[in-house]
Amino acid sequence: MTARIFLSPPHLGDDELALVTEAFRTNWIAPVGPHVDAFEREIAAYVDTPHAVALSSGTAALHMALVALGIGEGDAVWVSTLTFAASAFPIRYVGATPVFVDSARDTWNMDPALLAEALDDAAMRETLPRAVVVVHLYGQCADMDPIVEACARHGVLLIEDAAEALGAKYKGRAAGTFGDVGFYSFNGNKIITTSGGGMLVTRHDDVATRVRYLATQAREPVSHYEHAHIGYNYRLSNVLAGIGRGQLRVLEQRVASRRAVFARYVDGLRDLPGLSFMPEATFDSDESRANRWLTVITLDRHDFGSDPETVRLALEALNIESRPVWKPMHQQPVFRRGDSIGGSIADDLFAHGLCLPSGSSLTTADQDRVIAAVRAACRPPLTASHRTEQGELSAV
Ligand SMILES: *Cc1c(COP(=O)(O)O)cnc(C)c1O
């Protein structure tokens, strides 16, 4: 059996082990320490934002964002429907109600026109949400200018789920730095990883201070254990922050590799009928860049001749991992009683999309295996020219 090709495996650089060893040597085996402080400074500098707070996961970061912004019982939070469930779960942790917003075709992310229209409408009815959570899916930025503008116009807080989008840029600025709070994930499958971890970023001094306080069990600054608020144990360990620092040093290489993987898929597959690639929106700026965390294709089952699930199973039979596009939140059983604003575009992307192996360590030989497998799964219906050829053959 040939070796398994994974969707997005961890890819470590040369420095991570040395940095982890340093944590051991200096006995900083704790959820505080010099690597945590340095990792925060380095991420803040990389994305050019005043504050970064290292946390145990992206999910914890979103949870802390909501708590620190005072969102809770009785509040509505609007969130992209086409995403991973962790974009929505923390809304329920704080007792708020998620409302799911459909995607735009050009980014696959929250549709800014739909959002603006729905916010105007909600303002008239006095049912405005407290916050919007916009997701930058698969490392492609949402169209932030009109989203920022619509939220500001209505006094609605803006949170960016940039879990998949570290290294992506919108008009020269890092994904995650446009709203009140943004966050990144360092889960094992993300563009860089600490095995598990997250980072909250914000330009608000008081939000950063509050998240640090809440995430370390809400301890009051006195010698005994004094608590005036409910706290959480959500800080990143110093050992894992060491891994993160090493990973951050190779982030630009990882983005370049993932983009190169995408470009090779385009070269190897673009002639197939009924196959398209997730678009890269540039927003009329040569300083916009998707990180191409995953290469995602869509298949028209009539022209391509197979549906995404058939292709996924064909790849699996060859020991190649691929995955459907995220199933929209408004279709999830756990949220079935929830409200949504549109949803047909997300439904369509879910029905037709497939994520291909896209790791930054994917070799060209392995990628050729994937390309050959996708090509073999393409069974276009007989066209007029095929029929003529066959007719000629049978006539011979
Ligand atoms: C991975 C991910 C998260 C959650 O991050 P964790 O670090 O795994 O908790 C949230 N949102 C999106 C879109 C993600 O892909």
The ligand as an ORCA input file, in Angstrom:
! r2SCAN-3c Opt
* xyz 0 1
  C      -9.966     25.489     13.322
  C     -11.039     26.503     13.305
  C     -11.558     27.068     14.484
  C     -11.210     26.567     15.854
  O      -9.876     26.620     16.179
  P      -9.321     25.562     17.286
  O      -7.932     26.078     17.546
  O      -9.323     24.233     16.618
  O     -10.200     25.642     18.459
  C     -12.494     28.067     14.375
  N     -12.932     28.481     13.183
  C     -12.481     27.966     12.020
  C     -12.994     28.503     10.745
  C     -11.533     26.941     12.043
  O     -11.122     26.394     10.899
*
